[in-house]
Structures are given as C-alpha cells and as structure tokens.
Amino acid sequence: MTKSPNLALRKEWEQRIADYKASGQSQAKWCEDNGISYHQFGYWKKRLKDQHTEKANNSWVPVIIEEPKPARCESLLIKVGSVSIEVNSGFNSTLLTEVIKVLKEHVE
C-alpha cells in the first residue's frame, strides 16, 4: 500500500474533525447529521490526536547556554606609598600604569 491513499484518507479525516469542531455540535449529533459512524469518528479523532501528540513530544527545543558568572569578584589591592588602589578583573591596564606613574612622582 502506498502512502498517497493513506495521506489522502488522513487529510479527509482531519477535515471532518475540523468541521465537527467548528460546528459546535456534540460528536454524536454531528456524526448522525453527516452519516458517519460514531465509533469510526472516535477512532480517527484519537488516531490523529495521538499522531499530533507524538510529533509534539519529538520536537527539538532550542537551548541557550550562558557562560557562568563568577561567584565572587576577584580584586587586587595595590599600595603606592600611603595610597591604595583596588583593581578588579577587566581593568584597563594602560590607565592603571598611568595612575601608578603619577602616584610615584607625588610620593617620592
């Protein structure tokens, strides 16, 4: 058996179920009005729901991995004469060098 007839039949039942849901009728009343077996309708409704649920359960979910943030801030305390400078990670080394040069000139 090829997939085309199965696909066509599935599409037909998907449309019937969509029509039923849009009708606002009970399942029994809709089946009676449309000449469809109540039990056959229930079979297809469950089968298509199960296929949809299976597809939903097999979906990939995007995951974003973030770099862990440090638990504490690492710092360095520099003393030049009577002056103390606290330097945190990510500091500007050029600026620190200039500040130390100025402090040395004024301390000496």
N, C-alpha and C positions, 0 to 999 in steps of 0.2 A: 504494500500500500504506500502510495507516495504522500508527501507532506501537503501537497496542494489541496486535496479534498478535506483533510483534517483541518487545515488552516481556514478554508472557506467555511467549514462547519463551525469552527470555533468563533469566527467573526460573526456568523449568523446568530449564534447564541449570545455573544457579547452584546449584539444589537438588541436582541429580545430582552435581555436583562436590563439594558439601559432604558428601553421602552417601558418595562414594568416599573422601574424605579421612578421614572418621570410621570407615570400615570397616577400615582397616589393611591392606587387600589391595593387591596390585600393580594397576596400571592395567589390564593385560591380563586378569587374573583377574576383576576387578570388572566389566569390560565384558562378558566372557563370561557371568558369572553373571546379569547384568542385561539381556542381549540387546541390547547397544548396540555399534555399530561402533567398534572401537578408534580408527580414523582420524577418525571423526566426533567422538568424545570428545576426542581430541587437538586437533582444530580448535577446538572450543568452549572448551576449557581455555586454549588460547593466546589466543583472541579475548577472553575475559573478563579474563585476566591483563593483556593489552595495554591494555584499556579502563581497568582499575584503575590501571595504571602511568601512563597518560596523565592521569587525573584527579589522581593524586598529584603529578605534575610541574607541574600547573597550579594548585596550591593557593597561596593567599596566606599569607605568613608574617609574623607581627607583628614590627615593628621598633621598638626603643626607642632614641630619640636622646637622649643626655645632653649637657648643656652641658659644654664643655671646661673642665677645671680649669686655673687659671693655672699656668704653668710655674715661676714664682717668686713669692715673697711680696713685694709692694710694701710698703715701710715708710718712715716719715718720722721723722727724729731731731729732736727739739725740745730746745733748751737754754735753761734759765732759770737764770741765774747759774751756779753750779757743778753744777747738777743737769741730767741728760739724761733725756729721756723718748722711748722708741721707740714709735711709733704704727703699728699695722698696719691694713690695709684692713678695713672693717667695724667700726671703733671706735665707741664711744659718745661722741658729740661733747659732750653735756651733762656727762658725767663728766670729760672732758678739760678743759673750760672751768673746772670747779670746782677741779681739781687745779692748774691754772696759776694761778688766783687765790690759792690757799693758798700756793703756792711764791713768788709775787711778794711777798706780805706778809712772808714769812720772810727773803727775800733782801734786800729793800730796807732 
